[in-house]
Amino acid sequence: MLRGCAGAVVRMLPWLVAMGCGNADHALSTSVWDLRLPDAEGKEVRLGDLRGEQGTLLLVLSPDCPMCMNYAGLLAEFPAQGEAVQAIGLFPTEFIPTDSVRAFARRYGIGMPLLMDTNCAVVNALNATVTPEAFLVDAEGRYVYRGAIDDWAVRAGRKKVKATKHYLQDALAAMRNGELPEQRAVQAVGCVLECE
């Protein structure tokens, strides 16, 4: 039993460090916001230029991940631009072709900005591990929430009939009210990232 617990702690260590062990002042580096990434149309965009007035929701996605496809309806609810909290889709790795990202967006009606993180610079800075994974940061870039969208996926290959906890929606509501969510981090379940 102790070995299993120790192993779990070791596996969670990078994730806990990335969250600052719950430290609300842990912020995404300024250098990350200065990165220029191509969007799904090939136009280069400075990540920081897309930040929302109140905060930014960075969603790590993959057009081929069944979990991302299952959450596509929710992803389509995020507006293209102009919201106080701006959603941005990040597609990591050089192995995701832009035409598949465009097809994914068209098929599911996703209007938020979609950026190609081909060298995984942003997802590595976020310490993302799976797709889909959500990172909500405030206007100063401090982490408000990171992790699962909700509790629908229990573990790889196992899902509930319906989600009962809506972590991301709760975090967005708390942020809009000038508060912090009750749960600041929930480990995401999904397709493993192909980043080094």
Phi and psi in degrees as a GROMACS rama.xvg file:
@    title "Ramachandran Plot"
@    xaxis  label "Phi"
@    yaxis  label "Psi"
@TYPE xy
-62.8478  -40.0394  LEU-2
-61.5097  -42.2963  ARG-3
-61.3476  -41.7173  GLY-4
-66.2729  -42.6159  CYS-5
-63.3407  -41.3444  ALA-6
-61.8898  -40.8509  GLY-7
-64.1414  -40.4748  ALA-8
-65.3064  -43.0325  VAL-9
-62.4221  -42.8725  VAL-10
-66.5669  -30.7182  ARG-11
-85.5559  -13.8146  MET-12
-54.5011  -49.6314  LEU-13
-60.8556  -35.9205  PRO-14
-67.0966  -42.8416  TRP-15
-66.2646  -39.9697  LEU-16
-64.0557  -42.4629  VAL-17
-60.7367  -34.3239  ALA-18
-82.8007  -4.21532  MET-19
67.7867  27.0654  GLY-20
50.1517  39.3081  CYS-21
92.1257  3.80208  GLY-22
-71.8531  114.81  ASN-23
-67.1026  -18.8295  ALA-24
-85.7404  -5.55773  ASP-25
-64.6151  125.031  HIS-26
-124.448  153.399  ALA-27
-70.4092  131.867  LEU-28
-56.7579  142.917  SER-29
-58.0725  -35.8447  THR-30
-63.2578  -29.5039  SER-31
-67.1099  -42.9621  VAL-32
-64.5416  -24.262  TRP-33
-83.2047  -8.02526  ASP-34
-63.8324  142.594  LEU-35
-108.04  124.035  ARG-36
-125.521  146.706  LEU-37
-74.8129  142.508  PRO-38
-86.0796  -177.748  ASP-39
-66.5577  -14.2529  ALA-40
-95.5776  -3.63891  GLU-41
95.0849  -3.76661  GLY-42
-79.3737  131.232  LYS-43
-76.8731  133.357  GLU-44
-132.284  137.074  VAL-45
-80.0678  123.285  ARG-46
-52.8082  -43.67  LEU-47
-62.4637  -24.4241  GLY-48
-70.7893  -14.7503  ASP-49
-97.0085  -3.4462  LEU-50
-58.3072  144.279  ARG-51
-82.1286  159.189  GLY-52
-62.0886  -40.2475  GLU-53
-96.5859  -27.6061  GLN-54
175.743  178.265  GLY-55
-136.369  135.381  THR-56
-107.114  113.4  LEU-57
-99.7787  119.769  LEU-58
-111.892  117.591  LEU-59
-86.6539  120.525  VAL-60
-132.615  166.619  LEU-61
-146.262  132.34  SER-62
-68.546  -17.6152  PRO-63
-99.0526  -4.75236  ASP-64
-81.7093  121.767  CYS-65
-56.3217  -34.0121  PRO-66
-65.1407  -40.5349  MET-67
-65.1123  -40.0001  CYS-68
-62.4203  -39.9075  MET-69
-67.698  -26.66  ASN-70
-94.7308  4.69052  TYR-71
-57.9715  -37.2595  ALA-72
-58.8701  -42.7266  GLY-73
-67.8238  -41.8975  LEU-74
-60.9506  -35.0349  LEU-75
-68.093  -18.8222  ALA-76
-74.3884  -19.7486  GLU-77
-78.148  127.28  PHE-78
-70.9263  162.703  PRO-79
-62.1721  -51.5987  ALA-80
-164.509  170.987  GLN-81
92.8201  2.20195  GLY-82
-88.9675  157.863  GLU-83
-61.8327  -36.7976  ALA-84
-112.347  111.844  VAL-85
-90.8421  127.418  GLN-86
-91.1942  139.844  ALA-87
-135.67  128.436  ILE-88
-90.4267  130.871  GLY-89
-113.473  126.414  LEU-90
-113.115  100.307  PHE-91
-80.848  157.34  PRO-92
85.5151  149.828  THR-93
-76.916  -7.73943  GLU-94
-87.0265  -2.614  PHE-95
-97.1494  111.153  ILE-96
-73.1616  144.343  PRO-97
-62.4607  -31.2265  THR-98
-66.0396  -31.3096  ASP-99
-72.931  -30.9195  SER-100
-69.0746  -43.8954  VAL-101
-62.5056  -41.6291  ARG-102
-64.5268  -40.662  ALA-103
-59.516  -46.8898  PHE-104
-63.9449  -43.6121  ALA-105
-64.7155  -47.1221  ARG-106
-59.1062  -39.5073  ARG-107
-105.893  3.63224  TYR-108
68.0014  37.6831  GLY-109
-87.8902  121.579  ILE-110
-108.008  -9.43589  GLY-111
-65.1012  158.022  MET-112
-59.2881  135.886  PRO-113
-120.254  119.658  LEU-114
-115.206  144.612  LEU-115
-94.8936  109.627  MET-116
-95.6563  67.2855  ASP-117
-61.0941  -32.8741  THR-118
-101.271  10.6712  ASN-119
63.1494  22.9493  CYS-120
-61.5659  -43.6748  ALA-121
-73.6712  -48.0501  VAL-122
-65.6109  -30.9803  VAL-123
-69.0115  -39.0305  ASN-124
-64.4785  -33.9147  ALA-125
-77.6526  -17.8627  LEU-126
62.0615  39.0815  ASN-127
-68.2577  147.628  ALA-128
-122.879  -25.9588  THR-129
-141.958  169.29  VAL-130
-119.934  137.227  THR-131
-80.3305  147.519  PRO-132
-143.535  135.125  GLU-133
-107.699  140.944  ALA-134
-133.319  110.968  PHE-135
-105.144  122.17  LEU-136
-123.574  150.272  VAL-137
-81.4938  -175.226  ASP-138
-60.5986  -27.118  ALA-139
-89.1291  0.415542  GLU-140
86.742  7.37818  GLY-141
-77.8856  138.758  ARG-142
-64.2102  129.489  TYR-143
-103.495  -42.2775  VAL-144
-153.516  150.347  TYR-145
-148.938  143.821  ARG-146
128.918  -139.401  GLY-147
-68.5822  149.594  ALA-148
-71.551  -43.7119  ILE-149
-158.301  -168.283  ASP-150
-101.442  19.9549  ASP-151
-62.057  -45.9724  TRP-152
-88.7352  120.493  ALA-153
-84.5505  -45.2793  VAL-154
-162.3  172.39  ARG-155
-54.2705  124.221  ALA-156
83.5246  -1.65899  GLY-157
-131.165  121.277  ARG-158
-129.998  156.092  LYS-159
-82.5667  163.939  LYS-160
-64.4395  -39.7745  VAL-161
-148.704  142.888  LYS-162
-68.5826  141.421  ALA-163
-113.776  -18.3027  THR-164
-122.731  127.817  LYS-165
-113.761  76.533  HIS-166
-57.007  -49.3291  TYR-167
-67.0082  -45.353  LEU-168
-60.957  -40.1931  GLN-169
-63.8736  -40.9657  ASP-170
-66.1357  -40.8291  ALA-171
-64.2744  -41.916  LEU-172
-63.8131  -43.2166  ALA-173
-61.7723  -44.7974  ALA-174
-61.0517  -43.2071  MET-175
-62.8523  -26.8266  ARG-176
-92.0766  6.66079  ASN-177
73.4385  24.2714  GLY-178
-119.96  172.027  GLU-179
-101.163  146.585  LEU-180
-70.288  156.518  PRO-181
-60.8264  -43.1818  GLU-182
-105.321  117.053  GLN-183
-89.8724  -21.585  ARG-184
-153.392  133.045  ALA-185
-137.581  126.492  VAL-186
-60.2853  127.856  GLN-187
-79.5727  150.317  ALA-188
-118.511  133.084  VAL-189
174.68  -154.738  GLY-190
-83.4304  132.804  CYS-191
-66.9131  136.961  VAL-192
-70.7358  147.937  LEU-193
-104.254  52.3027  GLU-194
-116.621  151.362  CYS-195
